[in-house]
Amino acid sequence: MARLTLNVDENVVARAKRHAACHGISVSALVERFLALLPESDVHPDEGLPPILARLRRELRGVAVTPSTYRSYLKRKYR
């Protein structure tokens, strides 16, 4: 078994400990279960999307998408 050191906010740790205790498991088991949900392959999230959707996702990454931000994006794109 491998060891892993994490830096986690103390409030999150407290919640994790309470949750784990309520379910009769350790925090390590809780983290392991969560990490086991990650996909086996390192497939990029845009892989398999139509090119236009992949480009839109890349251009809007990190932007709080609201109707007004989307309209601004379209105005810039179609000038």
Buried (B, 14 or more C-beta within 10 A) or exposed (E): EEEEEEEEEEEEEEEBEEEBEEEEEEBEEBBEEEEEEEEEEEEEEBEEEEEEEBEBEEEEEEEEEEEEEEEEBEEEEEE
